[in-house]
Amino acid sequence: MTIAEQILVQLGGRKFIACTGCNNFHSDGAQDYLVMNIPRNGSKANRCEIRYNHRSDTYTMRFYRHRNASYSTKRFINTGNGWTDAKDTELKVYENVYCDMLREIFSNYTGMIIPMKIIINGYEFG
């Protein structure tokens, strides 16, 4: 199991996806982080990145607002270039997060209620 898959399991797996509506999960080739799209919520964030820190055995959670590149003919007429670049606006970063805190921080920041208990290897989270 890769680290990205383990992060999703620690969040709650399929039950987490069903309760929150998060989608488009992806990671890099090294698989040391997980990025997901977040549906409309109490914060302005539409993306969450959870990165595993090997040295401290903790996670870093980054909530941000992502805007895709776009094209506008009006902008092209005025400036000669109609394209705007993709933009990420960082909203909140939590560092040194332990695995049992992932769900709580996600729920508190986004306002999404995740009302289930998770049991992993005999340990109960939530």
Secondary structure, 3 states (H helix, E strand, C coil): CCHHHHHHHHHCHHHHHHHHCCEEEECCCCCCEEEEECCCCCCCCCEEEEEEECCCCEEEEEEEEEECCEECHHHHHHHCCCEECCEEEEEEEEEEECHHHHHHHHHHHHCCCCCCCEEECCEEEC
